[in-house]
């Protein structure tokens, strides 16, 4: 009971049931004429018993004097003698894509909770149908990502009917787009068609394929670099430079956060300069202790040090431009649901199903980033009124509702 009181704040009730005492607990006197002394409110928050609501559309027919019979047009979504409505379809897609419930369990859950009994075939068909409705929305999301100032990109392996595929993601704090391809490399990135036209700042984990797009400004993920520095310190416990570099890197990140909180345009020189000096000194010591060996193949530590030295502008961009984040966590968060899907529901059976799932997931992710209700957004998409992203004068990554 105590937990219930914490979780459910009093709200305006839909129904009121009064309970009046009959007799005094002290002397037993009947209380029908006694003075009112107050009231204690206790609310029960519950949901009504769910059952399907059947709406019958009667398409009346009329016969003209010419002999032709005309039947009234059916509303959108009423294409057969008996169909499931937008609420039920939105629920099925929500369970499949957002809650990662397998098809058979989705059908069983809907049957148990609502009383409707859709087949597993119908559940699968809803996924592809809704994905088709979001083709233009997906294109618009990708277009807005290309126009953004800072984007995050990442890639991860996926599984399509037992075969290895690669999932690519591009996104911002307000937008998410996915692309599925058999390749991890240039062909996939070109087909995704985000980076080829992008000229802002792209944050990534230093995969070499991203270097093929020099028109964009590149920022390397600080979290990845920090993990590599930790590994270098564990591999070489007798050397101090990894810890010094790590302290300087985290110090610059903290300074960048503090500068943003103080609404500064840059980290003050008296703070940033000593940290940069410490960073560069650590790299010089590391390079001296891990000299190049003959041939192209170098140790992991040497490769790390050369990358930190040669790509200094990309490694420390977050400290020079406060609009650039320290990590690529945004892309990693956007990728995570796809891994959850594989763990819970297993691999997709076909490329078509996987791409449909990803298109809807990108839409749901974008809706969620804007703080909107997922089920409502899915229902709007099903009824032909999706929440579509669109540029505004004040917020490039905002969106408006398309007119019906």
C-alpha positions as CSV (number, residue, x, y, z in Angstrom):
1,X,0.0,0.0,0.0
2,X,2.8,2.4,0.8
3,X,4.4,1.9,-2.6
4,X,1.0,2.5,-4.3
5,X,0.6,5.8,-2.5
6,X,4.1,6.9,-3.7
7,X,3.5,5.9,-7.3
8,X,-0.1,7.2,-7.8
9,X,-0.6,10.9,-7.0
10,X,-4.2,12.0,-6.4
11,X,-6.0,13.0,-9.7
12,X,-9.5,14.1,-10.6
13,X,-11.6,10.9,-10.2
14,X,-13.8,9.4,-12.9
15,X,-16.0,7.8,-10.3
16,X,-16.6,8.6,-6.6
17,X,-17.8,6.1,-4.1
18,X,-18.7,7.5,-0.6
19,X,-18.4,5.4,2.5
20,X,-20.1,6.8,5.6
21,X,-19.7,5.3,9.1
22,X,-22.9,3.9,10.7
23,X,-22.0,4.0,14.4
24,X,-19.4,5.6,16.7
25,X,-16.3,3.5,17.3
26,X,-16.2,4.9,20.9
27,X,-19.7,4.5,22.3
28,X,-21.6,2.8,19.5
29,X,-24.1,5.7,19.0
30,X,-25.8,5.8,15.6
31,X,-24.2,8.6,13.4
32,X,-26.9,9.4,10.8
33,X,-27.4,12.9,12.3
34,X,-23.9,13.6,13.5
35,X,-21.8,16.5,12.3
36,X,-19.4,16.1,9.4
37,X,-15.8,16.0,10.7
38,X,-13.8,15.6,7.5
39,X,-13.0,13.0,4.9
40,X,-10.1,10.8,3.9
41,X,-9.5,10.2,0.2
42,X,-8.2,6.9,-1.1
43,X,-7.9,6.4,-4.8
44,X,-7.7,3.1,-6.8
45,X,-5.9,3.5,-10.1
46,X,-7.0,0.7,-12.5
47,X,-7.7,0.1,-16.1
48,X,-11.1,-1.0,-17.5
49,X,-11.6,-4.5,-18.8
50,X,-10.5,-4.3,-22.4
51,X,-12.7,-5.7,-25.2
52,X,-12.8,-5.1,-29.0
53,X,-15.2,-2.4,-30.1
54,X,-16.8,-3.3,-33.4
55,X,-17.7,-0.4,-35.7
56,X,-19.8,-1.5,-38.7
57,X,-19.5,0.6,-41.8
58,X,-22.6,0.2,-44.0
59,X,-21.8,1.2,-47.6
60,X,-25.2,2.1,-49.0
61,X,-26.0,1.6,-52.6
62,X,-28.2,3.6,-54.9
63,X,-29.5,2.8,-58.3
64,X,-29.7,5.6,-60.9
65,X,-32.4,5.9,-63.5
66,X,-29.8,5.0,-66.1
67,X,-29.6,1.6,-64.4
68,X,-26.1,1.9,-62.8
69,X,-25.8,1.1,-59.1
70,X,-23.4,3.2,-57.0
71,X,-21.9,2.0,-53.7
72,X,-20.6,4.6,-51.2
73,X,-16.8,4.7,-50.9
74,X,-15.3,2.9,-47.9
75,X,-13.2,5.0,-45.5
76,X,-9.5,4.6,-45.4
77,X,-8.4,1.4,-43.7
78,X,-11.8,-0.3,-44.3
79,X,-10.8,-2.5,-47.2
80,X,-12.5,-5.8,-46.4
81,X,-15.6,-7.3,-44.8
82,X,-13.7,-7.4,-41.4
83,X,-10.5,-5.6,-40.5
84,X,-8.6,-4.6,-37.4
85,X,-8.5,-0.9,-36.7
86,X,-5.6,1.5,-36.3
87,X,-5.4,1.2,-32.5
88,X,-4.9,-2.6,-32.7
89,X,-2.5,-2.3,-35.5
90,X,-0.5,0.4,-33.6
91,X,-0.4,-1.9,-30.6
92,X,0.9,-4.8,-32.7
93,X,3.7,-2.7,-34.2
94,X,4.6,-1.1,-30.8
95,X,5.0,-4.6,-29.3
96,X,7.1,-5.9,-32.2
97,X,9.4,-3.0,-32.7
98,X,9.6,-1.0,-29.4
99,X,9.1,-3.8,-26.8
100,X,10.9,-6.5,-28.9
101,X,8.1,-9.1,-28.4
102,X,8.3,-12.0,-31.0
103,X,5.5,-12.4,-33.4
104,X,3.8,-15.4,-31.8
105,X,3.9,-13.8,-28.3
106,X,2.6,-10.5,-29.7
107,X,-0.5,-12.4,-31.1
108,X,-1.0,-14.2,-27.8
109,X,-0.5,-11.0,-25.7
110,X,-3.1,-9.1,-27.8
111,X,-5.5,-12.0,-27.5
112,X,-5.1,-12.2,-23.7
113,X,-5.3,-8.5,-23.1
114,X,-7.9,-7.3,-25.6
115,X,-9.9,-10.3,-26.6
116,X,-9.1,-9.8,-30.3
117,X,-7.4,-12.9,-31.9
118,X,-5.2,-11.8,-34.8
119,X,-3.2,-14.5,-36.5
120,X,0.6,-14.5,-36.6
121,X,0.4,-13.8,-40.4
122,X,-1.6,-10.7,-39.7
123,X,0.9,-9.5,-37.1
124,X,3.8,-9.9,-39.6
125,X,1.9,-8.2,-42.4
126,X,1.2,-5.1,-40.2
127,X,4.9,-4.6,-39.8
128,X,5.5,-4.3,-43.6
129,X,2.3,-2.3,-44.2
130,X,3.2,0.4,-41.6
131,X,6.8,0.5,-42.9
132,X,5.5,1.3,-46.4
133,X,3.6,4.3,-44.9
134,X,6.8,5.7,-43.5
135,X,8.9,5.7,-46.6
136,X,8.6,9.5,-47.1
137,X,9.1,10.2,-43.4
138,X,12.3,8.2,-43.5
139,X,13.6,10.2,-46.5
140,X,12.8,13.4,-44.7
141,X,14.5,12.3,-41.5
142,X,17.7,11.5,-43.5
143,X,17.5,14.8,-45.3
144,X,17.3,16.7,-42.0
145,X,20.3,14.7,-40.7
146,X,22.3,15.8,-43.7
147,X,21.4,19.4,-42.9
148,X,22.3,19.2,-39.2
149,X,25.4,20.8,-37.7
150,X,26.6,17.8,-35.7
151,X,25.7,14.1,-36.4
152,X,26.7,10.8,-34.9
153,X,27.4,7.7,-37.0
154,X,28.1,4.1,-36.1
155,X,27.8,0.6,-37.4
156,X,27.3,-2.9,-35.9
157,X,26.9,-6.4,-37.2
158,X,23.4,-7.9,-37.6
159,X,21.9,-11.2,-38.6
160,X,19.5,-11.9,-41.4
161,X,18.3,-15.5,-41.6
162,X,21.7,-16.7,-40.3
163,X,23.8,-14.5,-42.6
164,X,26.0,-11.6,-41.4
165,X,24.8,-8.1,-42.4
166,X,25.8,-4.7,-41.2
167,X,23.6,-2.1,-39.6
168,X,24.6,1.6,-40.1
169,X,23.0,4.4,-38.1
170,X,23.1,8.2,-38.4
171,X,21.5,10.5,-36.0
172,X,21.3,13.6,-33.8
173,X,19.7,14.4,-30.5
174,X,16.3,14.6,-32.3
175,X,16.6,12.3,-35.4
176,X,17.5,8.7,-36.1
177,X,18.0,6.8,-39.4
178,X,19.1,3.3,-40.0
179,X,20.5,1.5,-43.1
180,X,21.0,-2.3,-43.6
181,X,23.7,-3.6,-46.0
182,X,25.8,-6.7,-46.5
183,X,28.9,-4.5,-46.4
184,X,30.4,-2.5,-43.6
185,X,32.4,-0.3,-46.0
186,X,32.1,2.4,-48.6
187,X,29.3,0.8,-50.6
188,X,27.0,0.8,-47.6
189,X,27.9,4.3,-46.5
190,X,27.3,5.6,-50.1
191,X,24.0,3.8,-50.4
192,X,22.9,5.2,-47.0
193,X,23.5,8.6,-48.6
194,X,24.0,10.7,-45.4
195,X,27.8,11.3,-45.4
196,X,28.3,11.9,-49.1
197,X,26.3,15.2,-48.9
198,X,27.1,16.1,-45.3
199,X,29.3,19.1,-44.6
200,X,28.9,19.5,-40.8
201,X,30.7,17.7,-38.0
202,X,30.5,14.0,-37.8
203,X,31.3,12.1,-34.6
204,X,32.5,8.5,-35.0
205,X,34.8,5.8,-33.7
206,X,37.6,6.2,-36.3
207,X,36.4,3.5,-38.8
208,X,38.5,4.1,-41.9
209,X,35.6,4.3,-44.2
210,X,34.5,7.6,-42.7
211,X,37.7,9.2,-43.8
212,X,36.6,9.0,-47.4
213,X,34.4,12.0,-46.8
214,X,36.8,14.9,-46.1
215,X,34.1,17.6,-46.8
216,X,32.8,16.9,-43.3
217,X,34.6,17.9,-40.1
218,X,35.5,14.8,-38.1
219,X,35.5,14.3,-34.4
220,X,36.7,11.0,-32.8
221,X,34.8,9.5,-29.9
222,X,36.6,10.3,-26.7
223,X,35.1,7.3,-24.9
224,X,36.7,4.9,-27.3
225,X,40.1,6.7,-27.0
226,X,39.8,6.6,-23.2
227,X,39.3,2.8,-23.3
228,X,42.3,2.4,-25.5
229,X,44.4,4.4,-23.1
230,X,43.2,2.3,-20.2
231,X,44.2,-0.8,-22.1
232,X,47.6,0.7,-22.9
233,X,48.1,1.4,-19.2
234,X,47.2,-2.2,-18.3
235,X,49.6,-3.6,-21.0
236,X,52.4,-1.3,-19.9
237,X,51.9,-0.9,-16.1
238,X,55.5,0.4,-15.6
239,X,54.8,3.4,-17.9
240,X,53.1,6.7,-16.7
241,X,52.2,8.3,-20.0
242,X,48.8,6.4,-20.4
243,X,47.5,7.7,-17.1
244,X,48.8,11.2,-17.7
245,X,47.1,11.3,-21.1
246,X,43.9,9.9,-19.6
247,X,43.9,12.6,-16.9
248,X,44.4,15.3,-19.5
249,X,41.6,13.9,-21.7
250,X,39.1,13.7,-18.9
251,X,40.2,17.1,-17.6
252,X,39.5,18.7,-21.0
253,X,36.1,17.0,-21.1
254,X,35.3,18.4,-17.6
255,X,36.5,21.8,-18.7
256,X,34.3,21.7,-21.8
257,X,31.2,20.8,-19.7
258,X,31.9,23.6,-17.2
259,X,32.4,26.2,-20.0
260,X,29.0,25.2,-21.6
261,X,27.3,25.4,-18.2
262,X,28.7,29.0,-17.8
263,X,27.6,29.8,-21.4
264,X,31.1,30.5,-22.5
265,X,32.1,30.3,-26.2
266,X,35.3,28.5,-25.4
267,X,37.3,27.0,-22.5
268,X,39.3,29.7,-20.9
269,X,43.0,29.7,-21.9
270,X,44.3,29.5,-18.3
271,X,42.4,26.2,-18.0
272,X,42.8,24.6,-21.5
273,X,46.5,25.4,-22.1
274,X,48.0,23.4,-19.2
275,X,45.7,20.5,-20.0
276,X,46.8,20.6,-23.7
277,X,50.5,20.8,-22.6
278,X,50.0,17.7,-20.3
279,X,48.3,15.8,-23.2
280,X,51.0,16.5,-25.7
281,X,53.8,15.7,-23.2
282,X,52.2,12.3,-22.5
283,X,52.1,11.5,-26.2
284,X,55.7,12.6,-26.7
285,X,56.8,10.3,-23.9
286,X,54.7,7.4,-25.2
287,X,56.1,7.8,-28.8
288,X,59.6,7.9,-27.4
289,X,59.0,4.7,-25.4
290,X,57.3,2.9,-28.3
291,X,59.4,3.6,-31.4
292,X,58.5,2.4,-34.8
293,X,59.8,-1.0,-35.9
294,X,60.7,-1.9,-39.5
295,X,57.8,-2.7,-41.7
296,X,54.2,-1.5,-41.8
297,X,52.9,-3.6,-38.9
298,X,53.2,-1.8,-35.6
299,X,52.1,-2.6,-32.1
300,X,48.6,-1.5,-30.9
301,X,50.2,1.0,-28.6
302,X,52.3,2.6,-31.3
303,X,49.3,2.7,-33.7
304,X,47.2,4.4,-30.9
305,X,49.9,7.0,-30.2
306,X,50.4,7.8,-33.9
307,X,46.6,8.2,-34.3
308,X,46.4,10.5,-31.3
309,X,49.3,12.6,-32.7
310,X,48.4,12.7,-36.3
311,X,44.6,13.3,-35.8
312,X,45.0,15.8,-33.0
313,X,42.4,18.2,-34.6
314,X,39.8,15.3,-34.6
315,X,40.7,13.9,-31.2
316,X,40.5,17.2,-29.4
317,X,37.8,18.9,-31.5
318,X,35.4,18.7,-28.5
319,X,37.7,21.0,-26.5
320,X,38.1,23.5,-29.3
321,X,34.4,23.7,-30.3
322,X,31.9,23.4,-27.5
323,X,29.2,22.4,-29.9
324,X,31.0,19.1,-30.5
325,X,30.3,16.3,-27.9
326,X,33.1,14.3,-26.2
327,X,31.7,10.9,-27.1
328,X,29.7,9.1,-29.8
329,X,27.2,7.8,-27.2
330,X,24.3,9.1,-29.1
331,X,24.9,6.7,-32.0
332,X,25.6,3.9,-29.6
333,X,22.3,4.5,-27.8
334,X,20.6,4.4,-31.2
335,X,22.2,1.1,-32.1
336,X,21.5,-0.6,-28.8
337,X,17.8,-1.5,-29.5
338,X,18.8,-3.5,-32.5
339,X,21.0,-5.6,-30.4
340,X,18.2,-6.0,-27.8
341,X,16.0,-7.2,-30.7
342,X,18.5,-9.9,-31.6
343,X,18.9,-11.1,-28.1
344,X,15.1,-11.3,-27.4
345,X,13.5,-12.2,-30.7
346,X,16.4,-13.6,-32.7
347,X,17.4,-12.8,-36.2
348,X,15.1,-11.4,-38.9
349,X,14.0,-14.0,-41.4
350,X,14.3,-11.8,-44.4
351,X,15.9,-8.6,-45.6
352,X,12.4,-7.1,-46.3
353,X,11.3,-7.7,-42.7
354,X,14.5,-6.4,-41.2
355,X,14.4,-3.2,-43.3
356,X,10.7,-2.7,-42.4
357,X,11.5,-3.1,-38.7
358,X,14.4,-0.6,-38.9
359,X,12.4,2.0,-40.7
360,X,9.7,1.9,-38.0
361,X,12.4,1.9,-35.3
362,X,13.9,5.0,-36.8
363,X,10.5,6.7,-36.7
364,X,9.9,5.6,-33.1
365,X,13.3,6.7,-32.1
366,X,12.7,10.2,-33.6
367,X,9.3,10.4,-32.0
368,X,10.8,9.4,-28.6
369,X,13.6,12.0,-28.9
370,X,10.9,14.7,-29.3
371,X,9.1,13.4,-26.2
372,X,6.0,12.3,-27.9
373,X,3.8,9.3,-27.3
374,X,4.8,6.3,-29.3
375,X,1.4,4.6,-29.7
376,X,-0.2,7.9,-30.8
377,X,2.6,8.5,-33.3
378,X,2.1,5.0,-34.7
379,X,-1.6,5.4,-34.9
380,X,-1.2,8.7,-36.7
381,X,1.1,7.0,-39.2
382,X,-1.4,4.3,-39.8
383,X,-4.2,6.8,-40.4
384,X,-2.1,8.8,-42.9
385,X,-1.0,11.6,-40.6
386,X,2.5,10.7,-39.4
387,X,4.5,12.9,-37.1
388,X,6.9,14.1,-39.8
389,X,10.1,16.0,-39.1
390,X,10.4,19.4,-40.8
391,X,12.7,22.4,-40.6
392,X,11.7,25.4,-38.6
393,X,13.3,28.8,-38.4
394,X,14.1,28.2,-34.7
395,X,14.8,24.5,-34.7
396,X,16.1,22.6,-37.7
397,X,15.4,19.3,-36.0
398,X,11.9,20.1,-34.9
399,X,8.9,18.6,-36.6
400,X,5.3,19.4,-37.3
401,X,2.2,17.3,-37.9
402,X,1.4,16.8,-41.5
403,X,-2.0,18.0,-42.6
404,X,-4.5,15.2,-43.2
